[in-house]
Amino acid sequence: MEIIIDTNILFNDWALRSEDSKAFLDLVERTGSIIYIPRIVWEETRRNYRNELLNKHAAYVRAAKQFGRMLIEQPGLKKVELDFDAEVGNYLEWLQKQLKFSGVSNILPYGDLTERIANRVMEKRKPFNFQNDHEYKDTLLWETVLDVVSSRVGRSDNEVVLISNDANAFGAGVLVNGKQQVKNQKSEKQNGVLHPDLQEDIEVALVTGKAQNFYYYESFAEFLAAHYTHIKGIDEVSVGVYLGKEESGFEQLLLMNLYARSEEFISVIKSANPMAIIGVNIESITVRDFSLIQDFYVYPFQKGEIVTASGTVFVYLNVVVNSSYPNSFSTRPVTLTPPVEVKFNLPYIDGNPAAIHFESLSIPFSSGMILPEQVRPELPKLKDISLYQHINLSRFQAVIENQSIYNRVAKVIWDFKEPPLLELDDLKVKWDNFKDLKREISDPASKYIPKKGAPQPFKKGATAKRKKKRK
């Protein structure tokens, strides 16, 4: 929904503290609507806020003096000194945050409206009737509204709303038997009804643009009565509770989607455990928990006759897998807890939730897919040389290299860090560091077998005997 507001809507509640203002901001937040303020309205808001500050400050000073005159002992009344230009700048910055402005795009530029405004002036067409000095501003505002409805500017949503209490400029006015009011005759005001000239403009703009509906309201209260009451009870909490109930059908729909994409699901788990041999029984998957709903929006359409709740939820599963490793002789069952990301739509009919459907289901990589550390086999350590006495040289070198690769890859995965580029030189074992080990493997009975603890020096007698033999 695209909502255009006039200056007069802010005039009576500059700080947006009334219940209607709070409900309006809640609707904008919950529906993902966007608020536009035409440039002429923004500049008028700047001027009106500054004038109000000056008037209220002057009234405060006068009231303080009059109050002081009534007291026998003159108190030290607080004097408020303001930098009015700075206060205006702070207010406009604060207002943009409250209205969820994403940038200057929410303040619609004047554009090339000169020719269109001139035509209205010549034809004396609403809202330009040469009656007051506000008509030029109102004309600029209305032409900007037509640009939004016709999709020349804005987000091109299905519904566009104008909220302005200037019924003299935009409203049908007071009618008697379908005709303009005659002075001193009893009449009935037409609230929220556009003037026929403006209604004709809207019908033309709806034909050329993407918008399907346009609504005009004279206050936040009228707008909320038509759009907010239908979605007031639909929020993240109520929808989350409903998804957890069996009658919602959410869990059954999720499992059906996972069964249909079982190969992809198993592939992601295997990629998270590259050194393991994984077996998954896809039919044993159960739902363990739900996350809070994120990116939650409610889409009311045709004044709340059609309502759809939309959001993203992470569903945490229980998945039993059988895992083993190439160096292990046993298979161990392990329960993993991977999440799946689901974007859903939940339509409401007559205020009650209907059949849910998924926009998308994705299987992100997560820590819940990784086998726990205690499941990893304890690989042979390099110092246990006796284990390799009867292994040939190339076989032993492969074991060493596999050990190095395994340690580095496992550390990267279990620390959840981005894997570094593995260079061959980093993994290659330099054989020069294993000369004694090579001698041991080629001759298991060699006297140079390393012993545990500190190396023992040769005895003096043995050293002298060898020297004598060499001579």
C-alpha positions in Angstrom: 0.0 0.0 0.0 1.2 3.5 -0.9 0.0 6.2 1.5 0.2 10.0 0.7 -0.4 12.3 3.7 -1.1 16.0 3.8 0.4 18.6 6.2 -2.9 19.1 8.0 -2.8 15.4 9.2 0.4 16.2 11.2 -0.6 19.6 12.4 -2.7 18.5 15.3 -0.3 15.8 16.5 3.2 16.8 15.6 4.8 14.2 17.8 2.5 11.4 16.6 1.5 10.4 20.2 -2.2 10.0 19.8 -3.7 6.5 19.7 -4.7 7.0 16.1 -1.2 8.0 15.1 0.3 5.0 17.0 -2.1 2.6 15.3 -1.3 4.2 11.9 2.4 3.7 12.4 1.8 0.1 13.5 -0.2 -0.5 10.3 2.6 0.9 8.2 5.1 -1.4 10.0 3.0 -4.5 9.9 1.9 -4.1 6.3 5.2 -3.0 4.8 3.4 0.1 3.4 5.3 3.1 2.2 4.5 6.7 3.0 5.0 9.5 0.5 5.0 13.2 1.2 5.1 15.5 -1.9 7.8 18.1 -1.8 5.4 21.0 -1.5 3.8 19.3 1.6 7.2 18.7 3.1 8.2 22.3 2.7 4.8 23.4 4.2 5.4 21.0 7.1 8.8 22.7 7.7 7.2 26.2 7.7 4.2 25.2 9.8 6.3 23.5 12.4 8.6 26.4 12.8 5.7 28.8 13.1 4.1 26.6 15.7 7.3 26.5 17.7 7.5 30.3 17.7 3.8 30.7 18.7 4.0 28.1 21.5 7.3 29.5 22.8 5.8 33.0 22.9 2.7 31.8 24.7 4.9 29.9 27.2 6.9 33.1 28.0 3.7 35.1 28.4 2.1 32.5 30.6 5.3 32.3 32.8 5.2 36.1 33.3 1.5 36.1 34.2 2.0 33.2 36.6 4.9 35.0 38.3 2.9 38.1 38.9 0.4 36.2 40.9 3.0 35.0 43.5 4.2 37.0 46.5 7.7 35.5 46.3 8.9 35.6 42.8 10.2 32.1 41.8 13.1 31.6 39.4 11.0 30.4 36.4 12.8 28.4 33.9 13.6 30.2 30.7 13.7 28.1 27.5 16.1 29.3 24.9 15.7 27.5 21.5 17.6 27.5 18.3 14.5 27.3 16.2 16.2 26.4 12.9 18.1 23.5 14.7 14.8 22.3 16.3 13.1 22.3 12.9 15.9 20.2 11.4 15.9 17.8 14.3 12.1 17.4 14.0 12.2 16.7 10.3 15.0 14.1 10.8 13.0 12.4 13.6 9.8 12.5 11.4 11.5 10.6 8.6 12.5 7.8 11.0 8.9 7.6 12.4 7.4 7.4 9.0 9.9 4.7 7.9 11.5 6.8 5.2 14.2 4.9 3.4 15.7 8.0 1.8 14.8 11.1 -0.2 12.7 8.9 -2.5 9.8 9.1 0.0 9.7 12.9 -0.6 8.2 13.1 -4.1 9.8 15.9 -6.3 7.8 18.5 -8.1 8.5 16.9 -11.5 7.3 18.5 -14.7 3.8 19.6 -13.6 3.8 23.1 -15.0 1.7 22.3 -18.1 -0.8 20.2 -16.2 -1.3 22.8 -13.5 -1.7 25.5 -16.1 -4.5 23.5 -17.7 -6.3 23.2 -14.4 -6.0 26.9 -13.9 -7.5 27.7 -17.3 -10.3 25.2 -16.8 -10.9 26.2 -13.2 -10.8 22.5 -12.4 -10.6 21.2 -8.8 -8.7 21.9 -6.7 -7.9 25.2 -8.4 -10.9 27.5 -8.2 -9.2 30.9 -7.5 -10.7 31.0 -4.0 -7.7 31.0 -1.7 -3.9 30.9 -1.7 -3.8 27.2 -0.8 -5.1 26.1 -4.1 -1.7 26.0 -5.8 -0.3 23.8 -3.1 -3.3 21.5 -3.3 -3.0 21.3 -7.0 0.6 20.3 -6.8 -0.4 17.7 -4.2 -3.1 16.3 -6.3 -1.0 16.0 -9.5 1.6 14.1 -7.4 -1.2 11.7 -6.3 -2.1 11.1 -9.9 1.6 10.4 -10.6 1.6 7.7 -7.9 -1.7 6.1 -9.0 -0.5 6.1 -12.7 2.8 4.5 -11.6 4.9 7.5 -12.9 6.5 7.6 -9.5 6.5 5.4 -6.4 6.5 1.7 -5.9 3.5 0.8 -8.1 1.5 -1.0 -5.4 -2.0 -2.4 -5.8 -3.6 0.3 -3.6 -3.0 4.0 -3.2 -4.3 6.1 -0.3 -4.6 9.9 0.2 -5.2 11.2 3.7 -6.0 14.9 3.9 -8.6 16.7 6.0 -8.9 19.5 3.4 -12.3 18.5 2.2 -12.8 21.8 0.5 -9.9 21.0 -1.9 -10.5 17.3 -2.5 -13.9 16.3 -1.1 -17.3 16.2 -2.7 -18.4 18.8 -0.3 -21.8 19.2 1.1 -24.5 17.9 -1.3 -28.2 18.2 -1.4 -30.0 15.5 -3.5 -26.8 14.9 -5.4 -26.3 18.6 -6.2 -24.0 21.2 -4.7 -25.2 22.8 -1.5 -27.6 25.8 -1.8 -27.2 28.4 0.9 -29.4 28.0 4.0 -30.7 24.6 2.9 -30.4 21.5 5.1 -27.7 19.3 3.8 -25.5 16.3 4.6 -21.7 16.1 4.3 -20.1 13.4 2.2 -17.1 12.2 4.3 -14.3 10.5 2.3 -15.9 11.1 -1.1 -13.8 12.7 -3.8 -15.1 15.6 -5.9 -16.4 14.4 -9.3 -13.6 16.2 -11.1 -11.0 14.4 -9.1 -12.8 11.0 -9.3 -12.6 11.3 -13.0 -8.9 12.0 -12.8 -8.4 8.9 -10.7 -10.4 6.6 -13.1 -8.1 7.7 -16.0 -5.0 7.2 -13.9 -6.1 3.7 -12.8 -6.4 2.6 -16.4 -2.8 3.6 -17.2 -1.2 2.5 -13.9 -0.7 -0.6 -12.0 -2.8 0.4 -9.0 -6.2 -1.3 -8.8 -7.8 0.8 -6.0 -7.6 4.3 -4.7 -9.0 5.6 -1.4 -9.4 9.0 0.0 -9.8 9.6 3.8 -10.0 12.9 5.8 -8.3 11.6 9.0 -6.2 8.7 10.4 -9.3 7.6 12.2 -11.3 7.0 9.0 -8.3 5.3 7.4 -7.8 3.0 10.4 -11.5 2.1 10.6 -11.4 0.9 7.0 -8.0 -0.9 7.0 -6.6 -1.5 10.5 -9.5 -3.3 12.3 -9.1 -6.3 9.9 -5.4 -6.9 10.7 -5.2 -5.6 14.3 -5.1 -9.2 15.8 -2.8 -10.6 13.1 0.8 -10.3 14.3 4.0 -12.4 14.5 3.0 -14.0 17.8 -0.5 -15.1 16.8 0.7 -16.4 13.4 3.6 -18.3 15.1 1.3 -20.0 17.5 -1.0 -21.0 14.7 1.9 -22.5 12.7 2.7 -24.8 15.6 -0.8 -26.2 15.7 -1.6 -29.4 13.9 -4.7 -28.0 12.2 -2.5 -25.4 10.4 -1.0 -28.2 8.2 2.3 -26.4 8.3 4.4 -29.3 9.5 2.8 -31.8 7.0 3.5 -29.4 4.1 7.1 -28.9 5.2 7.8 -32.6 5.4 6.2 -33.2 2.0 8.5 -30.6 0.5 11.6 -32.1 2.2 10.7 -35.6 0.9 10.4 -34.1 -2.6 13.9 -32.6 -2.3 15.5 -35.4 -0.3 18.6 -35.6 -2.6 19.3 -31.9 -2.2 18.8 -32.1 1.6 21.1 -35.1 2.0 23.7 -33.5 -0.3 23.9 -30.4 2.0 24.4 -32.6 5.1 27.2 -34.6 3.3 28.9 -31.4 2.2 29.0 -30.2 5.8 30.9 -33.4 6.8 33.3 -34.0 3.9 35.4 -36.6 5.7 32.4 -38.7 6.9 30.3 -41.4 5.3 26.7 -40.3 5.9 23.5 -42.3 5.6 20.2 -40.4 6.1 16.7 -41.9 6.5 14.6 -39.0 5.1 11.4 -40.4 6.4 12.6 -40.2 10.0 12.7 -36.4 10.0 10.7 -34.7 12.7 10.1 -31.0 13.6 11.8 -29.9 16.8 11.2 -26.2 17.1 10.3 -22.9 15.3 12.1 -19.6 15.3 10.4 -16.3 15.7 8.9 -15.1 12.4 11.0 -12.6 10.5 10.2 -10.1 7.7 6.5 -10.3 8.8 4.0 -8.4 6.7 0.2 -8.3 6.5 -1.3 -7.4 3.1 -4.9 -6.0 3.4 -6.6 -5.5 0.1 -9.9 -4.0 -0.8 -10.4 -2.4 2.6 -9.5 -5.6 4.4 -11.8 -7.9 2.5 -8.7 -9.9 1.4 -5.9 -10.3 4.0 -2.7 -12.2 3.6 0.1 -12.7 6.3 3.6 -13.2 4.9 6.9 -14.0 6.7 10.0 -16.1 7.0 10.5 -18.8 9.7 13.4 -21.1 10.5 12.2 -24.7 11.3 14.7 -26.8 13.3 14.6 -30.5 12.6 15.6 -33.7 14.2 17.5 -35.8 11.6 18.9 -39.2 12.6 22.0 -40.1 10.4 24.4 -43.0 10.4 27.9 -41.9 10.3 31.3 -43.5 9.8 34.8 -42.6 8.7 37.2 -44.3 6.3 39.6 -45.1 9.2 36.7 -46.3 11.4 35.3 -49.8 11.6 31.9 -48.9 13.2 28.8 -46.9 12.3 27.3 -44.6 14.8 23.7 -43.1 14.8 23.7 -39.3 15.5 20.9 -36.9 15.7 21.5 -33.6 13.8 19.4 -30.5 14.2 19.6 -28.6 10.9 17.3 -25.7 10.1 15.3 -25.0 7.0 14.2 -21.5 5.9 10.6 -21.2 4.9 8.9 -18.2 3.3 5.2 -18.6 3.6 1.9 -16.9 2.8 -1.2 -17.4 5.1 -4.4 -16.0 3.7 -7.3 -15.1 6.0 -11.0 -15.5 5.0 -13.6 -13.7 7.2 -10.9 -13.2 9.8 -9.9 -16.9 10.0 -6.6 -18.4 8.6 -7.0 -20.5 5.5 -4.7 -23.0 3.8 -1.1 -22.0 4.0 1.4 -22.3 1.1 5.1 -21.8 0.7 6.8 -19.2 -1.4 10.2 -20.9 -1.0 12.0 -23.4 1.0 15.8 -23.3 1.3 18.3 -25.5 3.2 21.1 -23.2 4.4 24.5 -24.5 5.7 24.5 -24.4 9.6 26.3 -25.8 12.6 23.3 -28.1 13.2 24.4 -30.2 10.2 27.9 -30.9 11.4 28.7 -34.1 13.3 29.7 -33.5 16.9 33.4 -33.6 17.7 33.2 -36.8 19.9 32.0 -38.8 16.8 35.2 -38.2 14.9 37.6 -41.1 15.0 40.9 -40.7 16.8 43.4 -40.9 14.0 46.9 -42.4 14.6 49.5 -39.9 15.8 52.8 -39.4 14.1 54.8 -40.2 17.2 53.4 -43.8 17.4 56.0 -45.0 14.9 55.7 -48.7 15.8 52.3 -48.8 14.2 53.9 -48.2 10.8 56.9 -50.5 11.0 55.5 -52.8 8.3 53.9 -50.2 6.1 55.6 -49.4 2.9 57.1 -46.0 2.3 54.4 -44.6 -0.1 51.6 -45.8 2.1 53.1 -44.1 5.1 53.6 -40.9 3.3 49.9 -40.9 2.2 48.8 -41.5 5.8 50.8 -38.4 6.9 49.4 -36.3 4.2 45.8 -37.4 4.9 46.4 -36.7 8.6 47.4 -33.1 7.7 44.5 -32.6 5.3 42.0 -34.0 7.8 43.3 -31.8 10.7 43.1 -28.6 8.6 39.7 -29.2 7.0 38.1 -30.4 10.2 39.4 -27.3 12.1 38.0 -25.0 9.4 34.6 -26.7 9.4 34.1 -26.9 13.2 35.3 -23.4 13.8 32.8 -22.1 11.2 35.5 -20.1 9.3 35.9 -19.5 5.7 38.2 -22.3 4.3 41.6 -20.9 3.3 43.2 -21.8 0.0 45.2 -25.0 0.6 48.5 -25.0 -1.2 50.2 -28.2 -2.1 53.4 -27.1 -0.4 51.6 -26.5 2.8 50.3 -30.1 2.9 53.4 -31.8 1.5 55.5 -33.6 4.1 59.1 -32.9 3.6 60.8 -36.3 3.6 64.1 -34.8 4.9 62.5 -34.5 8.3 61.8 -38.3 8.4 65.2 -39.9 7.5 65.3 -41.9 10.7 61.7 -42.9 10.2 62.5 -44.0 6.7 65.4 -46.1 8.0 63.1 -47.7 10.6 60.4 -48.7 8.1 62.9 -50.2 5.6 64.7 -52.2 8.4 62.2 -52.9 11.3 65.1 -54.5 13.4 67.3 -51.4 13.1 69.1 -50.2 16.3 68.0 -46.6 15.5 64.3 -47.1 16.5 63.3 -44.0 18.4 62.6 -44.6 22.1 60.2 -42.8 24.3 61.6 -40.0 26.4 64.9 -38.2 26.0 67.4 -39.9 23.7 70.2 -41.8 25.5 73.8 -41.0 24.5 76.2 -43.8 23.3 78.5 -45.4 25.9 82.2 -44.5 25.8 83.3 -48.0 25.3 81.1 -48.5 22.3 82.3 -45.3 20.8 86.0 -46.3 21.2 85.4 -49.7 19.8 83.9 -48.3 16.6 86.7 -45.9 16.2 89.3 -48.7 16.5 87.5 -50.8 13.9 87.5 -47.9 11.5 91.3 -47.5 11.8 
